[in-house]
């Protein structure tokens, strides 16, 4: 027994033997981890309802395995008392390889998670089809920045001067591009808050009216009924009052047609004519159906209002034209007078 202990001591005193033991041990630990993963972890995550955890664990298997194995190689090289410069370069290369593998793993994880979140429609309001590329690029830039920072630390690069220069440059860029940054953040908030979506028909407080064609990070574009595209900076549209005519439970839009008839007209007949005109129009919805309201006793007329629904806000001008034309023709046929303002003037001598 003593001879065995002596042999072990002699063996462990040899730096090559110790390096070999550490190298072999790290490889064994890496293979044991891989075996445990395949036998146990896959069964555990396979029982969950989602495959998100399966994909994430699969991504991190390779970097964990090689991190354990390469750490053993670095430790073994340190025991061999290599020249300082050679060891620094050798260990730096291996650590850089480990860092790159982890950066790649985090890259893939971000894509997997965002893809999964994008499929859960309505659950996460800020994750939408149009915002996924933004979050994907932003998170990957953060990962690249963090990974680059650690790689520079591995090579003993002094980051103090670099960080100070980056801070000064950031301030200068911020002042120079404040309008661009305002548009960028407004675009981000518009995407997250979603006051309107692509295809919606919106009206701005400045009077512009049209269908949203593009929502970008710098500007929003709307196509007017005249087929003219208007580009509005997001910083402007973010502070404007927006009426979304396509919002609500459906895209249907209500139009209103005001009409006045002379005093003495048969109001029941007027009401019936207006109902029939609305019901005959193909662009007017049957559900909800049209409504006729006797609003006021005007100075020169009895004022009615025809209210009806159309499928899309963009049809409003066309439908109002059709209804006005039909009302005028039918009232002429039925001898219903549409009065104009009149004044009686009494001249005193």
Long-range contacts (C-beta under 8 A, 24 or more apart in sequence): 15-79, 15-80, 15-81, 16-80, 18-79, 19-76, 19-77, 19-79, 19-80, 20-76, 22-72, 22-75, 22-76, 22-79, 23-72, 23-73, 23-76, 25-72, 26-68, 26-69, 26-71, 26-72, 26-73, 26-75, 26-76, 27-69, 27-72, 29-68, 29-72, 30-65, 30-66, 30-68, 30-69, 30-72, 33-64, 33-65, 33-68, 34-61, 34-65, 37-61, 50-116, 52-112, 52-113, 52-116, 55-112, 56-109, 56-112, 56-113, 59-105, 59-108, 59-109, 59-112, 60-105, 60-109, 62-101, 62-105, 63-98, 63-101, 63-102, 63-104, 63-105, 66-97, 66-98, 66-101, 67-98, 67-101, 67-102, 70-94, 70-97, 70-98, 71-98, 92-154, 92-155, 95-154, 96-151, 96-154, 96-155, 99-147, 99-150, 99-151, 99-154, 100-147, 102-147, 103-143, 103-144, 103-147, 106-143, 106-147, 107-140, 107-143, 110-136, 110-139, 110-140, 110-143, 111-136, 114-139, 125-192, 125-194, 126-192, 128-191, 128-194, 130-191, 130-198, 130-215, 131-191, 131-192, 134-188, 134-191, 134-217, 179-233, 179-235, 180-218, 182-234, 182-235, 183-217, 183-218, 183-219, 183-233, 183-234, 183-235, 184-217, 184-218, 184-234, 186-233, 186-234, 186-235, 186-237, 186-238, 187-215, 187-216, 187-217, 187-218, 187-219, 187-220, 187-234, 188-217, 189-238, 190-215, 190-220, 190-234, 190-237, 190-238, 191-215, 195-242, 195-244, 196-242, 196-244, 196-246, 196-247, 199-246, 200-244, 200-245, 200-246, 200-247, 201-244, 201-245, 201-246, 201-251, 201-253, 201-312, 201-313, 201-314, 202-242, 202-243, 202-244, 202-245, 202-246, 203-242, 203-243, 203-245, 204-232, 204-237, 204-240, 204-241, 204-242, 204-243, 205-240, 205-241, 205-242, 206-240, 208-232, 211-314, 225-314, 225-317, 245-313, 246-312, 246-313, 251-311, 251-312, 251-313, 252-285, 252-309, 252-310, 252-311, 252-312, 253-309, 253-310, 253-312, 253-313, 253-315, 253-316, 254-307, 254-308, 254-309, 254-310, 255-307, 255-308, 255-309, 255-310, 255-316, 255-319, 255-320, 255-323, 256-305, 256-306, 256-307, 257-305, 257-306, 257-320, 257-323, 257-324, 257-327, 258-295, 258-303, 258-304, 258-305, 259-303, 259-304, 259-305, 259-306, 259-327, 259-338, 260-298, 260-300, 260-301, 260-302, 260-303, 260-304, 260-338, 260-339, 261-301, 261-302, 261-304, 261-331, 261-336, 261-337, 261-338, 261-339, 262-301, 262-302, 262-336, 262-337, 262-338, 262-339, 263-301, 263-302, 263-339, 265-302, 265-336, 265-337, 266-336, 267-294, 267-302, 269-334, 269-336, 270-302, 270-304, 270-336, 271-304, 273-327, 273-330, 273-331, 273-334, 273-336, 274-304, 274-306, 274-327, 277-306, 277-323, 277-326, 277-327, 277-330, 278-306, 278-308, 278-323, 280-326, 281-308, 281-319, 281-322, 281-323, 281-326, 283-310, 283-311, 283-315, 283-318, 283-319, 283-322, 284-308, 284-309, 284-310, 284-319, 284-323, 285-309, 285-310, 285-311, 299-341, 300-339, 300-340, 300-341, 300-342, 301-338, 301-339
